[in-house]
């Protein structure tokens, strides 16, 4: 197994997020999506990037980098997978943004040089899609604290533990099907997931998704972040949560505008709000708890661990236990202690039912029945969860 994610990517024949932009219209469409994300959800409007000194770790093909450049940022890109460098340079030439590509380095986070002066620090650091795999976290959190200016921003995109439950289930299906059939990764994925993949708008090919998610050894529970832990660790490094998507701030906490809560008051509120949002993260729909449910948290934690274990070893008893835990989730979803609307509740109950059925089929070991289910069951095709979270942190200093 590769020791780092970029070493894993080096061994692949495709770049994980390459969208193959060919025209100004392609880039403009991507820019519109990023503008809405950064402005409406993360509260970082494009104007903030104008003339900023921006460091992006792991830009892959550089398609997000093009957007930052369009917004006026001076882009320093650190991409250790040198297969991506010609693609990045070609993109910047093609879209006439070469003057915004200040530097393209082959450094990873650990080897990127510390700044020698204040002028070498950065206004913004963007690290999307890989940073959660760098362990221990102190390596990159300490590095970011040295690199970014006071009041500067760090944008993270990472795999959230509970939101990744559905994605782990997909990895279980892929792994078990390959075990039963002997097919290679791409052949298995086409048979199982073509209908699911084609049900959503996407810019990349299924080959990229197979490599980047289904077969990626770093898309596993041991690498995923839990938001409270992430915020605490970033706080110890000198950063404070600025924004996130989904939101980690308690939007129901109403108080006088002149009252400023200190850290001791903020942490219990943050932890409580995130705990009450767990089901929303699992299903990617609104299921907010009216009060914290410790039994639910234990159920979810156990289900995550069991599902992650089934990726490597499909044990019949563990699959049975996982099915029973999905049934407990159904009971929770039907509770009056969840703030949700009828369609969301019904859709998530269908998701639970489909995964219970799927675990039964996986135990039966019939490839034909698995293909039939995965290509025809609407709940399976429409269920994705919310594995990908954004979090923005502002450097306040220790």
N, C-alpha and C positions, 0 to 999 in steps of 0.2 A: 504493500500500500504506500502511496505517496505521503511524504511527511507534511507537505503543505498543499493548499488548494492550487496554487499556481503551478506546482510541479505536476499535479494531476492534469491541469489544463494543457500543459506543455506536451503531454502524451496523446492528446486528442487531435483529431484531424479538422475539427471545427471550433470556432470561437463561441463561447457559451451564449452571448447576447447579441451576436451579429444580426442586424436587420436588413443589411444590403441596400442602404439608401442609394437611389440612382438619380433622383431629381430634387430640385428645390422644394417641390410639393411634398416629397417624402420627409425631408428635414422639417419643413414648416408644420406638418402634422404632428411630428414628434415634439417640436417646440411648444405647440399649443397644449399638448398633454402635460408636459413638464411645467409649463407656466401655471396651469390650473392646480397641479399638485403643490407646487412650491408656494403659490400665492394663497389659495383657498384652504389648504389643509395644513401647511407647515408655516404659514405667515412669513415667508421669505420672498418678497416680490422681486422680480428681475432687476429693478433699479438698484437693489442692494449689491448686485454683482458688478455693476459698472465700475471699471477701473480698479476692481479688487485684485488682490494677489491671492490666487486660488490654487490650492494643492489638491489634486485628485489621486487617491490611491486605488489601483485596480480598475482603470477605465475600460479594460477589455478593448473593444473595437473603437472606442472613443465617441460613440454616438451621443451620450449625455454631455461629453466634453464639448462637442460642437455647439450645443445649446448654451452652455456657460459662456463660450466664446462669443456667440451671437449677442448675449446679454452684456458683453463688454468686459468680461473677466480676462485677466492675464493668466493663462493656464500653464501650470507646471504639472505634468502628468508622470506618475510613477507606476509603470506597468512591468513587472518582472518577467512576464511571458513575452519574449521578444518576437514570437510569431505575430503578435498583434501590432508591432511597431509600423511595418509597412502599410497596414490597413489604416492606422491612425493618421500617418503622414499623408496618405493619398486622400483621405476624407478632408483634412484641413486644406489641402491644395484644391480639391475639386470644388469645395464650397467657399473658396477665396477667404479663408480665415487664418492663413499662415502667420500673419502678424500677431495673432492672439495665442499662438503656441509658443510660449516662452521657452519651454524645455520639455524634453521627453526622456525620462530616465528608466533604467532597467532595475531600479532598486525595489526591494520589498520594504515593508514598514520598519523592520528592525535595522536595516542597513541604510535607510535614508538619513543623510547627515543632519545633525542638530544645527540650528542657526548660530552663526557667529556674532550676529548683531541684531538689533531690533528691526533693522530694515530687511533682514532676511526672513523674518517671521511672516505668517500668513493671516489674512483676514478671514479666510474660509478654508476648511478642510472638508472634502467630500470623500466618504468611504462607503461605497454601496456594494453589497452582495458577497463580500468575502471576509470582512473584518472579524465576524463572529468566530471564524475558524482559527484565528491566531491565539494560541495559548502559551503561557498564561496571559490574561487580559492586561496585566500591568505593563507588558511590553509596549502595546500600542497606546494605552491610555496615558502612560508617562511620556511617551514620544509626542503625542498630540499636545500635552500640556506644555512641552518645551517649544513646539513648533508654532502654535497659534498665539496671536496677540491677545492681551486682555480685552474683553468684550467681543472677541472674535467668536465665530460659530463653527461647530463641527456637526456635519450631517451624516447620520448612520442609517444604513439599510441592512436589516439582518433577519435571520430566521428566528421567530418567536416560538417558544416551546409549545404552548398549548394550541396556538394557531396552526402548528405544523402537524397536528394529529391526523388530519385527513391526508396530508401528503405522505406521512409515514405509512398509512394504510395502502396508498397507491404503490409504495415501494414493496410492501409485503406481497401484494398481488403480482407485481412484476417478478419478484424473486421466486415466489412459489410456482408461477407459470413456467418460468425458465427451468426450474428444477424438474417439473413434470414433463416438459417437452424437449429439453435440450437445445432450444432455439437460442440464437444470440440476442443481445439486448435490443437491437433495433427491430429485428423480426418480431420478437415478442411484443414490443410496444406498439407496433403497427396493428397487430391482431387485436390487442386489448384496448388501446387508447385512441385510435384514429377518430372515432366518433366523439369522444370526450374532447380531444385537442381541437378538433374542427368546430366545436360548439362555441368557442370563444374567439374574439378578435385578437390576433397576434401578428407580430412582424417577423418572428423567427420560425424556422422549420422545426418539426417534431424531433429531428436528430439532435438539435441543440438542447431541447428540453430533456430528452432521454439522458444525454451526457451530463447535463447540469443539475438534474434533480433525481431521476429514477436510479441512475447508476453511480451517482456522486457519493463517495464514501464519507464526505463531510456534511451531507444533509442527514444528520443523525442527532439523536437526543443529546449526546455528550457535548455537542458543539452549540446547541441552541441556547439562546438567552432567555431569561425570565426578566420582565421589565423592572420589577422592584430592585432586583439584584443589580441590573445594569445601571439604574439611576444612582444607587448607593455607591457603586464602584466609581462611576464618573464623578460623583460628588467628592469622593476622597481624593480624586485627581485634580480637583479645582474647577469642576464644571457643574452647572445647574441646568436642569431640564428647561428648555425654552418652549418646545412644541413637539408634538408627535402625531402620527396617524397609524392606528386609531389613537384617540386621545387618552392620555394617562392622567390628565388633570381632571379633577372633579368639577365639572361644569355646573353641578347642583349646589356647590358651596357658595352661598350668597352672604356677603357681609359688607360692612361699610368700606367705601373705597379707600379711606385713609388708614384702615387697619392693615398692617403688613404681618403676615404670619411668619414666625421664625421657623428654623429648620425642625425643631422638636415638634412643632405643631403640624408642619407640612407632611412629614413622613407617614404618620398614621393615616392621614387623609388619602395620600397617594396609594399606599398599600391597600387600603380598604376599597378604593375605587377600582383599582386594577383587579383585585380578587372578585369583585362583583361583576366584572366585565369578562370573566373567563369564558363563559359559554358563547358570548358574542365573538370572541377570538376563535374558538373552536369551529364554529359553524359559518363565520363570515356574515352573520345576520344579527339584528338587535335582540339580545336576550339579557337584559340588565337585571340583576338580582335586587330585590327590595331590601335584603339584608345578607350579610356574609354567611356562607354555608360551608362549614368546615368539612362536613361529610362529602359534599360535592368536590371540594378541592382534593380530598383523599382519593375519591373515585377517579378523577381526572388524572391525578399523578400516577396511580396504579395502571390505568389504561394506557397512558403514554409509555410507561416502562415495558409493559407487556407487548405493546405493538412494536416498539423499537426492537425488542428481542426477537420477534417473529420474522423480522427482515433477514436475520442471519440463520435462524433455526426455527422452522415451522413446526412447533411442538403442539400436538393435538390438545393436550390438557390446557396449555396456555391459551390456545385459540378459544377453547370453551370458556375459560375465565374471562377473556376479552369480550366475548359475546354477552356474558352476564353483566359486565360493567356497562356495555352499550345499553342494555336494558335498564339499568339504573339511571343512566342519562335520560332515557325517555321519560321515566317517572319525574325527574327533575324538570324537564321541559314542560310537562303537563301541570306543574305546580302553579298556584295563584301567586306565588312569591316571585314571579318573573315578569318584568315589564317588557312586553313584546306585543306585536300585532298578530292577528290570526294567520295571515299568509306566511309570515316568517316562522311562527311556531309549527304550522303544518309542514312547511318545507323541511325544517330541521328534523321533525319526527320521521319524515320520509327518508331523510339521510340516515338516521339511526337504524331504521328498518332495513335499508339497503345494505348497510355494513354488517348487520347481524346475519342477513341472508348470505352475504358475500363470504363471511367467515365460515359458514356452514358449507358453502360450495368449495372453498379452499380445503376444508377438511376432507370432503369427499374425493378430491383429487381428480376431477374430470375436466381436462382442458377444454373440451367442446362446450360444456355447460358454463365455464368461466367466460369464454369468448361471447357466448350468447348473452349472458347477463351484462357484461361490461359494454357491449355495443348496443343494447336495447333498453336497459333500465334507465329511465329519465332521471331519477333521483341520483344515481351514481354519476351520470354524465354531467349533471348540473351542480355537483357538490365539490367545492374546492377548499373550503376553510379560509383562514386568513394567516398564512404562514409568514408573509412578508410585512414587516413593520418598519416604519421610519421613526427616527428620534433625532431631534436637533438639540444640541447642548451649547450653552453660552459659557465662555470662560470667565469666571469671576475672580480667580486667584485664590490661593489657599490662605 
